[in-house]
Amino acid sequence: MKHIAVLGAGITGVTTAHALMDKGYEVTVYDRNRYAAMETSFANGGQLSASNAEVWNSWATVLKGIKWMMRADAPLLVNPKPSWHKYSWMLEFLGHIPNYRANTIETVRLALQAREALFDMAAREGVDFDHETRGILHVYKSAKSLAAADRVSKLYAEGGLSRRRVTPEEMTEIEPALGRDYVGGWFTESDSTGDIHKLTVGLAEAILRRGAHVHYGREVTKVAAEQGGVRVFAQGDAPAFYDGIVVCAGVHSRSFASQLGDRVNIYPVKGYSITVELDEPSQAAAPWVSLLDDDAKIVTSRLGAGRFRVAGTAEYNGYNRDIRADRIRPLVDWVATNFPGVRTERVVPWAGLRPMMPNMLPRVGRGRAPGVFYNTGHGHLGWTLSGATARILADVVAGTEAAAAPKPVALGSAQPA
């Protein structure tokens, strides 16, 4: 039996470890935190959303970003401070604009494939993660925004996603807590929501029960490809040799890839969320159906009766993890404006770094050296895509790539460093 090291115990690393164990591999997982799911998998927007699979590589996104640069509360914010990593990444991002249509369609297909895989893992291991299967409702306050959504929905349909356009009256039938100041929306009944932290922790406990070795609180300082495998150097442990390694280290994957002879150009894009602790009156006023306000770039999820998650924004500011009050305030204000019956006295803020590739697609597959693999760079869709990419990666490691795997354009490619 071969022994594989997995770097990272977020949703991607844990699902990858689970899929590798299904193939019969011995697995050792490393994470620098004391527990699983303590970084980007801690408090995201909660949406398992094929209906949010549109890649960002478009001139419309670029123009909005330029317009918003001087607004501290803008949905998309770029720190103009010079950085070679940031500006080289952005140049590559612009270079992928011609692939917008193809990459969006392939991301939808991957998201649909991921649903069954992720739900199967949770069901097999008996993990409760506050899963709500009430669909996701995209809401629009302007005819222009709704028309743009109509165009995107045509691409989603090409990828196999079924959804329907809804009137303001139908929107309030779907979610009675929603106001009527919308021109229309799109409803994806097959999408769902849940608590990414609960699922990741549950799956981490499951792989432990199944015999995985998990080294928490062990920061990996160096990885080196050697003859016949890979050596991992972690603080507090003696160097360990493995037959293979899978890099699932989120925004840290770029550094590990460089050590292994590959170029995986991930940039950290910060996102923010708040978790509103709901008292009894607020529970009736908060929506149960997951929402996506496309104009504000804000998503919501109901995590059981007592919690309401609201998330959004994208911030290009390097590896900075600071929780900024001026970025949290728009989320709180959005709740107060759209759901005034929800009390926001008890709000828990959070910020995490999304690992994004310039083409907005995950890097899944082999590296340059034998025994080196990657499952990383999922951006804002790591939760949504993780079930599929974990199984695809396990097939690649086993040398039995699934015939149903997405086309290469959806998997990216590592380049020599």
C-alpha positions in Angstrom: 0.0 0.0 0.0 1.4 3.4 -0.9 1.5 6.2 1.7 0.4 9.7 0.6 0.9 12.9 2.5 -1.8 15.6 2.2 -0.9 19.2 3.0 -4.0 21.0 4.5 -7.0 20.0 6.6 -9.5 22.3 5.1 -12.4 21.1 3.0 -10.2 20.3 0.0 -7.6 18.4 2.0 -10.0 16.4 4.1 -12.2 15.4 1.2 -9.0 14.4 -0.7 -7.8 12.3 2.2 -11.2 10.6 2.3 -11.2 9.9 -1.4 -7.6 8.5 -1.3 -8.5 6.2 1.6 -11.5 4.9 -0.5 -8.8 3.9 -3.0 -6.9 2.0 -0.4 -4.1 4.4 0.3 -2.5 5.1 3.7 -2.8 8.8 4.3 -1.1 11.3 6.5 -2.6 14.9 6.8 -0.6 17.9 7.9 -2.1 21.2 9.1 -0.4 24.1 10.9 -3.5 24.7 13.0 -4.6 22.8 16.1 -7.8 21.7 14.4 -9.3 21.1 11.0 -11.1 23.8 9.0 -9.6 26.8 10.9 -8.8 29.0 7.9 -10.8 29.4 4.7 -13.1 26.5 5.6 -14.1 28.1 8.9 -17.0 30.5 8.1 -17.7 31.0 4.4 -21.1 31.9 2.9 -22.4 28.4 3.2 -23.7 28.1 -0.3 -23.2 24.8 -2.3 -23.9 26.8 -5.4 -23.6 25.6 -9.0 -25.6 28.8 -9.7 -22.6 30.9 -8.6 -20.2 29.2 -11.0 -19.6 32.1 -13.3 -15.9 32.9 -13.5 -14.9 36.5 -12.9 -12.7 36.9 -16.0 -14.8 39.5 -17.9 -14.4 43.1 -18.9 -17.5 43.9 -16.9 -15.8 42.7 -13.7 -12.7 44.7 -14.5 -14.6 47.9 -15.1 -16.5 47.5 -11.9 -13.3 46.9 -10.0 -11.8 50.1 -11.4 -14.9 52.1 -10.5 -14.9 50.7 -6.9 -11.2 51.2 -6.2 -11.8 54.4 -4.1 -14.7 53.0 -2.1 -13.8 51.3 1.2 -17.1 49.5 1.3 -17.1 48.3 -2.4 -17.9 44.7 -3.1 -14.5 44.4 -4.9 -11.5 46.2 -3.5 -7.9 46.3 -4.8 -5.1 47.6 -2.7 -3.1 49.6 -5.3 0.2 49.1 -3.4 2.8 47.6 -5.8 3.3 43.8 -5.6 4.8 41.7 -8.4 2.7 38.7 -7.4 -0.6 40.7 -7.4 0.0 42.5 -10.7 1.5 39.5 -12.5 -1.6 37.5 -11.4 -3.9 40.2 -12.7 -2.2 40.2 -16.1 -2.8 36.5 -16.3 -6.4 37.0 -15.1 -6.9 39.4 -18.1 -5.3 36.9 -20.4 -8.1 34.4 -19.6 -11.0 36.8 -20.5 -11.3 35.0 -23.9 -12.0 31.8 -22.0 -14.8 33.2 -19.9 -17.6 31.3 -21.6 -15.8 27.9 -21.8 -14.5 28.1 -18.2 -17.9 29.1 -16.8 -19.6 26.1 -18.5 -17.0 23.7 -17.3 -17.2 25.0 -13.8 -21.0 24.4 -13.8 -20.4 20.8 -14.9 -17.8 20.3 -12.2 -20.2 21.8 -9.5 -23.0 19.5 -10.6 -20.7 16.5 -10.4 -19.5 17.6 -6.9 -22.9 17.5 -5.3 -23.4 13.7 -5.3 -19.8 13.1 -4.2 -19.9 15.5 -1.2 -23.3 14.4 0.0 -22.2 10.8 -0.3 -19.2 11.4 1.9 -21.4 13.1 4.5 -24.0 10.4 4.5 -21.5 7.5 4.7 -19.9 9.1 7.7 -23.1 10.3 9.4 -22.0 14.0 9.5 -24.7 16.6 10.3 -23.7 19.9 8.8 -26.9 21.9 9.0 -27.7 21.0 5.4 -30.7 22.9 3.9 -32.1 21.8 0.6 -34.3 24.8 -0.1 -32.5 26.1 -3.2 -30.7 29.4 -3.8 -32.6 32.5 -5.0 -30.7 35.2 -6.9 -32.4 38.6 -6.5 -32.2 41.7 -8.6 -33.3 45.3 -8.1 -32.6 46.6 -11.6 -33.7 45.5 -15.0 -30.1 45.8 -16.2 -28.7 43.4 -13.6 -31.6 40.9 -14.3 -30.8 41.1 -18.1 -27.1 40.3 -17.4 -28.3 37.3 -15.2 -30.4 36.1 -18.1 -27.3 35.9 -20.3 -25.3 34.0 -17.6 -28.2 31.6 -17.2 -27.9 30.5 -20.8 -24.3 29.5 -20.1 -25.4 27.6 -17.0 -28.0 25.7 -19.1 -25.2 24.7 -21.4 -23.4 23.2 -18.4 -26.5 21.2 -17.4 -27.9 23.4 -14.6 -31.6 23.6 -14.3 -33.0 26.9 -12.9 -36.0 29.2 -13.5 -36.6 32.9 -13.8 -39.1 34.1 -11.2 -41.3 37.2 -10.7 -41.3 39.3 -7.6 -44.6 37.6 -6.5 -43.0 34.2 -7.0 -39.9 35.3 -5.1 -42.0 36.1 -2.0 -43.7 32.7 -2.3 -40.3 31.0 -2.3 -39.1 33.1 0.6 -41.8 35.0 2.6 -39.3 37.0 4.6 -38.1 38.7 1.4 -39.3 42.2 0.6 -41.0 43.2 -2.7 -38.6 45.8 -4.0 -37.1 43.5 -6.6 -37.7 43.4 -10.4 -37.2 39.6 -10.5 -34.8 36.7 -9.8 -33.5 33.3 -10.7 -34.2 30.3 -8.5 -32.0 27.2 -8.5 -34.0 24.6 -6.6 -31.2 21.9 -6.7 -28.6 24.1 -4.9 -28.3 23.9 -1.1 -26.5 25.3 1.9 -24.6 24.0 5.0 -21.9 24.7 7.5 -18.6 24.0 5.9 -16.8 23.9 9.3 -19.1 21.3 10.6 -18.7 19.1 7.6 -14.9 19.4 7.4 -14.5 18.7 11.1 -16.9 15.7 10.8 -15.0 14.3 7.8 -11.7 14.9 9.6 -12.9 12.8 12.6 -14.1 10.1 10.1 -10.7 9.7 8.4 -9.1 9.4 11.9 -11.5 6.6 12.7 -10.6 4.9 9.5 -6.9 5.0 10.3 -5.5 8.2 8.8 -2.6 9.9 10.5 -3.4 13.6 11.2 -0.7 16.0 12.4 -2.4 19.1 13.7 -0.3 22.1 14.9 2.5 21.0 12.6 3.6 23.7 10.2 5.3 22.2 7.1 8.4 24.3 6.5 9.8 22.4 3.5 8.9 19.8 0.9 11.3 18.1 -1.4 10.8 15.7 -4.3 13.3 12.8 -4.1 13.9 9.6 -5.9 10.8 7.5 -5.4 8.7 10.0 -3.5 8.6 13.2 -1.4 10.1 14.2 1.9 8.1 16.5 4.3 9.8 18.6 6.9 7.4 19.7 9.6 8.0 21.6 12.8 8.1 19.3 15.8 8.4 16.1 13.7 11.4 14.3 12.2 11.5 14.6 8.3 9.2 11.9 6.9 9.3 10.2 3.5 6.1 9.5 1.5 5.4 7.7 -1.8 3.5 10.8 -2.9 2.1 14.2 -1.8 -1.1 16.1 -2.6 -0.8 19.9 -2.0 -4.2 21.1 -0.7 -2.7 24.0 1.2 -5.0 26.9 0.0 -3.2 30.2 -0.4 0.1 28.5 0.8 0.0 26.1 -2.2 2.0 28.5 -4.4 5.0 28.3 -2.1 5.0 24.5 -1.8 4.6 24.2 -5.6 7.7 26.3 -6.1 9.7 24.0 -3.8 8.4 21.0 -5.9 9.4 22.5 -9.2 5.9 23.7 -10.3 4.3 27.1 -10.8 0.8 27.2 -9.3 0.0 30.9 -9.4 -2.5 31.3 -6.6 -3.4 34.7 -5.2 -5.1 35.2 -1.8 -8.5 37.0 -2.3 -10.0 38.0 1.0 -13.7 37.4 1.7 -15.7 38.5 4.8 -18.6 37.0 6.6 -20.8 37.7 9.6 -22.7 35.1 11.6 -25.8 36.6 13.2 -26.9 34.8 16.4 -30.7 34.8 16.1 -32.9 35.3 19.1 -36.4 33.9 19.0 -38.1 36.9 17.3 -35.2 37.2 14.8 -35.6 33.5 13.8 -39.0 34.3 12.3 -37.7 37.3 10.5 -34.6 35.8 8.9 -34.9 33.9 5.6 -34.5 30.2 5.4 -34.0 30.1 1.6 -30.5 31.0 0.6 -30.1 34.3 -1.2 -27.6 35.9 -3.5 -27.9 39.6 -4.0 -26.0 40.0 -7.3 -25.7 43.8 -7.1 -24.3 43.9 -3.6 -22.4 40.6 -4.2 -23.7 39.3 -0.9 -24.8 35.7 -0.1 -26.8 34.3 2.8 -27.3 30.9 4.4 -29.5 29.8 7.3 -27.4 27.5 9.6 -30.1 25.9 11.7 -32.7 27.8 13.6 -30.3 30.0 15.5 -27.7 31.2 13.0 -27.8 33.4 9.9 -24.6 33.6 7.8 -24.1 36.6 5.5 -20.9 36.8 3.4 -19.4 38.8 0.5 -16.8 41.1 -0.9 -13.5 40.4 -2.6 -10.3 42.1 -1.5 -7.0 42.0 -3.2 -4.6 42.8 -0.4 -2.0 40.1 -0.2 -1.9 37.7 2.8 -3.5 40.2 5.1 -6.1 38.5 7.3 -7.2 41.6 9.3 -10.9 41.9 9.9 -11.7 45.5 8.8 -14.7 47.3 10.4 -15.4 49.2 7.1 -15.7 45.8 5.3 -17.9 44.2 7.9 -20.3 47.2 8.2 -21.9 46.7 4.7 -22.8 43.2 5.7 -24.5 44.3 8.9 -26.2 47.2 7.1 -27.5 44.8 4.4 -29.2 42.7 7.0 -30.7 45.7 8.7 -32.0 47.1 5.4 -33.4 43.9 3.9 -34.5 42.1 7.1 -35.2 44.8 9.7 -36.8 42.3 12.0 -33.5 40.6 12.5 -31.6 41.9 15.5 -27.8 42.4 14.8 -26.7 42.9 18.4 -24.8 39.6 18.4 -22.7 39.4 15.2 -19.5 37.4 14.8 -17.2 38.7 12.1 -14.7 36.7 10.1 -12.3 37.0 7.2 -10.7 34.3 5.1 -8.4 34.1 2.1 -9.7 32.4 -1.0 -7.0 30.6 -3.0 -7.6 31.8 -6.6 -5.9 30.9 -9.8 -5.9 33.5 -12.6 -8.4 31.5 -14.7 -10.7 31.0 -11.7 -10.4 27.2 -12.0 -8.9 24.7 -9.6 -5.6 23.2 -10.2 -6.2 19.4 -10.0 -3.7 16.8 -11.2 -0.1 15.8 -11.5 3.0 18.0 -10.9 6.3 17.9 -12.7 8.0 15.5 -10.4 6.8 11.9 -9.9 4.5 11.5 -6.9 3.6 15.2 -6.8 -0.1 16.2 -7.1 -2.3 19.2 -6.6 -5.9 19.8 -5.6 -6.0 23.5 -4.8 -6.9 27.0 -6.1 -10.7 26.6 -6.0 -11.3 30.3 -5.2 -14.8 31.2 -4.0 -16.1 27.7 -4.9 -13.9 25.4 -2.8 -16.9 24.2 -0.8 -19.0 23.7 -3.9 -16.4 21.9 -6.0 -14.5 19.9 -3.3 -16.4 16.6 -3.6 -15.7 16.3 -7.3 -12.1 17.4 -7.3 -11.2 15.1 -4.4 -12.4 12.1 -6.4 -10.8 13.2 -9.6 -7.5 13.7 -7.8 -7.8 10.2 -6.2 -8.4 8.7 -9.7 -5.3 10.6 -11.0 -3.2 9.3 -8.1 -4.4 5.8 -8.8 -3.7 6.2 -12.5 -7.3 5.6 -13.4 -8.7 9.0 -14.4 -12.5 8.9 -14.6 -13.9 9.2 -18.1 -16.4 11.7 -16.7 -13.7 14.1 -15.5 -14.0 17.7 -16.7 -12.0 18.8 -19.8 -8.4 19.9 -19.1 -9.5 23.6 -19.4 -11.4 23.1 -16.1 -8.4 21.5 -14.3 -5.6 24.0 -15.1 -2.0 22.9 -15.4 1.1 23.4 -13.3 4.0 25.0 -15.1 7.7 24.5 -14.3 8.9 27.0 -11.7 
